[in-house]
Amino acid sequence: MTRGLGQQLLRLLRARADVPGVRAYLSDDHLPDRPTAQQLRHATAAVESARGGKADELSGLLLAVDRDGAPTLLAETGQLLLRASPRLWLMLDVATRAAWWQAPRWSAVAVQRLVQGEPPLLGLTVAAFHPDGHVREAAVARLAERDETLVLPALTLRASDWVPQVRDRARAALEHRLAEPSGAALVAAAAVALALRERREGRWLANRIETVFREGPVELLTAALAAPDRRTRRAAHLTALAAGRLDLAQMLHAAEHDGDLPTRIRCAEAAVRTAVTAGTAGLVRPLTSSGTAVVRAEAVHGLARTGDIAPAIVALADTNPIVRAVAQAALRRAGSEPVEQYRRLVMTSRPKPGAIAGLGETGTADDAKLIPSWLDHPQPRGRAEAVRALRRLGAADPNTLSGMLADPSGAVTRQVTTALRPWASRLDPHRLRELLTASNPHHIRVAAYRLLHERDTWTRLLIDLELVADPTPSMRNRARSDIATWLTYEAATTHSMPQGHTADALNKQLRDAEDVLGPDRIRLLRFHFGLKAPSTA
């Protein structure tokens, strides 16, 4: 029962174990009542999803289960932890260490149980998070005797422990397990080990596991490639790619289906390179319809290198500018001008937004006449790309575009605002103020705010002062922040002063804003505005 503890550690623990009357002097435990399985699932899900769930709450529940849990609840809790993410294990390692201080009586029982009893697996797991290094070392020694997969995350955490004796025991246990691991064991250890890699003592196990990916049995690599943990899949794919252990089918599968973006990109690059070299470039065609733009671009580029430019022609109207740029370059290398394709695409009954964008990227000023008819494109993205194309071609007409500031799509109004900024001083300020009113959607108000800001310094500050008490938090915060920015970086170099109606309007707004901005800031603004304080007589 205690053969793995070692004589010296056993003596130390026995000295700490309960003797008659000792626990009577310990403070009472402050642990929650025994939770239900549903409470544990809810607390775990809250921590995993980062919705405000606290790991210290979950740690307290785990100690309560260890103290009071029936066998069924202990088993359910173990399964819950087995499915937990590395992030949760790392948080529990810290939170449970603190939770033990809230349970001095149960801590004494746990020590006694390590020496004299047979703790359940959950008890060993939470004991491995104990603040006392001797207790952690004893828990590791007992965990090393167990065969369950659940022991691996706890052993992995202790393999980077700051106490050498704890660390060495955990590493010895893991070394033994990794000599001939199962796929489940490798995946369970890898998930936490890779998350610990940047810790001072965390690199050892991560490197050991990557050696298994590089040199171990194929079935272990296959298990790691399909692991639920993102870091494990990424490390397995990248290590195997570097070692030449992935075939084209595996690269293509990861490029199309893996949930990790760097994995998709690296596997797509390798798949295209492998297929082109082998003369089987046609096998990467499915990647041209990938949901990842960089993967699509890589496939289009690889196929074009073999002389197959059909995917590039299709990709000319892609929604992503990177893919369009790759397709345009491919056509030019093939001796064709992409602008000719774009002209034909834009003159269809309903061009794709990417086609309109592409004409703006490759066309000339003469092509601008093909764009205005699509300012009322049925898709918001189509309207936004039409505005962007006109701006790029130098044909943005403020009279036409100003009417689009009230577009129901924020993407459109953002493009219109960018296009109209050079003409902000020519726009109707009364119309912009109407768009700025609180009854309008937020994106329309922001567009009007930005264009009014571009008119001149005093209009900008007048609008800011009007909005410092706006009912919408984002608008009032925007206004207050801009006033602070102007005072800090621009006020000292603003040499003109407001005159006439503008000065009167600023004076009024300064009076109205004093409760919000405070008298000190109002005095500073009056100084820079060149305005006198109102008479108190």
Secondary structure, 3 states (H helix, E strand, C coil): CCCCCCHHHHHHHHHHCCCCCCHHHCCCCCCCCCCCHHHHHHHHHHHHHCCCCCHHHHHHHHHHHHHHCCHHHHHHHHHHHHCCCHHHHHHHHHHHHHHHCCCHHHHHHHHHHHHHCCCCHHHHHHHCCCCCHHHHHHHHHHHCCCCCCCHHHHHHHHCCCCCHHHHHHHHHHHHHHHHCCCHHHHHHHHHHHHHCCCCCCCHHHHHHHHHHHHHCCHHHHHHHHCCCCHHHHHHHHHHHHHCCCCCHHHHHHHHHHCCCHHHHHHHHHHHHHHHHHHCCHHHHHHHHHCCCHHHHHHHHHHHHHCCCCHHHHHHCCCCCHHHHHHHHHHHHHCCCCHHHHHHHHHCCCCCCHHHHHHHHHHCCHHHHHHCHHHCCCCCHHHHHHHHHHHHHCCCCCHHHHHHHHHCCCHHHHHHHHHHHHHHHHHCCHHHHHHHHCCCCCHHHHHHHHHHHHCCCHHHHHHHHHHHCCCCCHHHHHHHHHHHHHHHHHHHHHCCCCCCHHHHHHHHHHHHHHHHHHCHHHHHHHHHHHCCCCCCCC
